[in-house]
Amino acid sequence: MNRSLSRAVLPLALAALAAACTPANIRPGASVPTTVRTGQSWVVTRPVIAAQVLDTCSRSSPGREAGAVTGYWAPSRQQVEQLEARLPSLEAQVRNAADFDRQYVGIEMGGRQVIYLNAFPAGDHDVDPARTAIRACDGGAQFWGAVFDPATGSFSDVQFNGPPASR
């Protein structure tokens, strides 16, 4: 198969794979109720959008490391609830972590299924965060990301678009 055809077919194949792996309890592009307020978090299920969420411009993310992300999957409601219950454990690094709006992207990395959390200021959005990557170049500590491992219940790789405000 020629390269240009491969590049055209790969996103379609990834989209089909993600659709097949989407659990029945989360509709593609669904808003996930949070412990803080409904509509504060979104599970991104389209691989093309997931890749855009991971393509950060002001901070490091797994998507910026060549070959680090080997696939996408859709986190279940239970995994999202587990992640959100653990948000207070980020308080040493992120002030009021649960107050941010969040996009969740299930990624395969190092043979594990983890969830990338893309956080941004809470509020009304001109776009649907389930269908559009929320990206900001700069923005300081108001934009941040982290990796959550559902198997261990822990966060790692917390990165900000700029220095966090002093405590």
Phi, psi and omega in degrees: 000138181285160185299317183294324177291321178300316180295328180283325184278326184305310179300324178293319179295318178296321179296318179295319179297315179296320179297321180291333183266359182287122180296152181294336185275358173228116176290144175306130179077016184282146169280141181250125178300140179247173177286344181267304177198150179294143178082019180261346178222150183223138174266121179270120184249343179279121182305324180296316179289320178302316179298324178292322177300320182282347181272070182283152181248343182241004178209161176286150174205162179303329180291343180268356178261114183307124177078358182292319179266120183252356178178175181233153176208165181256118177298146178280166177301319180298318179293322178293318178297321177298313179301312184293327177294335181269354181308321179301338179291348178273353187306330179293336181251327185232114179291128177055049184305324182287347181280346180278150168283154188217142169251140179243129179235120175281124180232150171262129185210125179059033180078007181241154172263116179234169181242125174271129180254122176250112185252144183208164184303139179289150176146187179288141181242141177284349182232165176271111183296348175280339185241356182223132177292132174266111183230142176218134173266120186081216182090357176059216184285357178284350177231124182208167179216162178204162176250132178243132178255107180298333181292326181254345182071026184236155176261151173212172173052049176286123183228140179248156175287344178197180183297136176292152178297146179292149183276000000 
